[in-house]
Amino acid sequence: MTKPAPSNPRILRSALSAMTVVAGLALAAPLAAQTAGGCPVLPGSLGADFQRPSLVGTWEARITPSDPEIPPFLGFHTFMADGNALFSSAGPPLPALGNPGHGVWRRVTANGFVFTFRQNTFTPDLQTDGSLRINANVCLTSASTFVTQDEVNILDPDGNVIVTLGGSARATRMVAEGPSTVPSP
């Protein structure tokens, strides 16, 4: 036998309030997961017709080390659909080398990602003397821009951490533009 529903308006309001709180918490949990790491969800990204933003492509980045003695420098990030990534920069210590790096990335929220890059480091006479390991949190701020918070580990030749530095980057997606003029036949 089922119990009849309470007819007291006060009890009904209390029950309705409790159900509203439970429903609100159920809806807030996915949103909290989407903002993990300080990367806010892009507007509209929880709607049924939303296409998740993609990191896949090549990006031009302005990299800013946390050490004020090191000036910002240009870098390029390329993220492939299979989770692999390439990186190059014209930063310290030897900007002329272009300092290529290889790495991997993965999605952690609707528009948040993490990546790890490795790059060799060199002495002034171009001998390898260790490497860098760069771990970053990436937040897509639009379909064509992202920002990062970076942790840079400088490693000795045996892979031991010598020092850990910080930094950040602001990147813009590269687009194919073609030539400004079309040659005549």
N, C-alpha and C positions, 0 to 999 in steps of 0.2 A: 504494500500500500504506500502510495506517495504522500508526502506531507504537503498540506496546502501552503501556498505562498503566503508570506506574512502580509497582513493588510495594514500594518502600522507604517505610515509614511516615513517616520524617522528611521525605522529598520530598513526600509526600501532604499532611502537615500544613502545610508551607511554601506549597504551592499553594493549599490551602484558606484559609490566613491571607491570602494575597495577594488571593484572590477576595473575601474578607470585607471587606478594606479598600476595594477598588474598589466593591463594592456599597454600603458605608457612605458613601463619598464621593458616589456617585450619588444616594443618598437625602438626604444633607445639603445638596446644592446647592439644591433647591427650598426647603428650610426656611430656608437663609441668605437667599435672595431674599425670603422672606416676612417676614423680620425687618429688612429694610433700613430705615434711618432710625431705628432704635431702637424700632420699633413691634412688640412681640412678637405672635406669632400667638395668636389666641384659642383656648382649649382646644377640641379636636375639629374645628378648622377645616380640617384636611387630610384628613378622612375623606370617603368617597365620598358619603355622604348629607348633607354639610354644605351649608347654604345660605349663601352669602357675605353677611356683614353689609352693610347698606346705609346710606349717609350721607343718602339722600333723605329729606327731611322738614324740620321746623322745630325748632330747638334754642335753648334759653335758655342763655346763656353768661355766666360771670363772667370778665371779662377783666382780667388783671393785668399792667400795664406793668412792664418791668424797672427803670424809674426809680422809686426809692422815694418820690420827691416827688409822684408821680401815684398817687392811690388807685385801687384796683380799681373797675370799673364794670360795669353790665349791658349786654349786647348780645344780639341775635337773629340767627341764621344760618338761612337757608333754602336748601337744596340741592335742585335739580330733577333729574329723571332724565336730561335731555338735556345735563347738564354745566354749566348756568347756575346762578347763585347770587345771592342778595340778602342784604344785611347792614344792620343798623341798630344804633346804640349811643347810649347816653346818657352818653358820655364827653367828655373835654376836646377842644377848648377851649370849645365852646359846647353844654353838655348839653341845653339846651332845644330845639335843632334836631333832635335825634334822629339826625343825621348819617347819612343813608342811603348805602349803597354797592352796587355791582354787581360781579359777578365770574364766574369760572369755576372748576371743580374737576375732578379726575380721580383715579381709583384708581391706586395705585402698588404695593400689596401686597394680600394677602387682607383685611386690616383697616386698611390705611394709605392715606392720601389726601394730596393737596396742593391748595391753593387759592390764588387771587390775587383780591383785592378792590381796587377803587378807590373813594375817597371824596373829595369836595371839602372844602377847608378854608376857613375864613372869618375875617375880621378881627372885632374886637369890634363894629364897626358893620355887620356882616353882608355885607361885600363878599367875593367869592371871591378868595383870595390864593394858591391852589395846590391841591395834592391830597395824599392819602396813597395809597401802594401797599402793601398788606399781603399778604405771601407767608407761607404757613403749612404746616407738616407737621401732619397730623391723624392721631391714632391712636384708633380705636374701642377702648375698654377694655371695653365690653359692648355689647349691642344698643341700649342706651338712654343711653350716656355716651361722651364723647370728651374728649381733651385735645389741646392744640396747643402748638407752639413757633413763635413768630411773628417775622418780620422786618418792621419798619415803616419804609418810606422816606417821608420828608417831602419833597415835590417843590415847586419854585417853579412859577409859572404856565407856564413853558416846558417843564416836565417834567424839569428837572435836579434831581438828588438834593441836598438841602441837608444832611440828617442822616439816619442810620440808627439806629433804636432796636430794642429787643427786647421780648419779652413772651410771655405764655402765656394760655391759657384752659382752663376746665373747663366742659363743657356737658352738659346733660341734654335728651333728646328730649322735646318737648311732645306731650301726648296729649289727644285730645278727651274732655272730661269731661261736658259737658252741665250743666244746672242742678242744684242740690242738691235742689230741690223741683219737683214737677210741678204746674203750676196746675190747679185743679179746674175742670171744665166749667161 
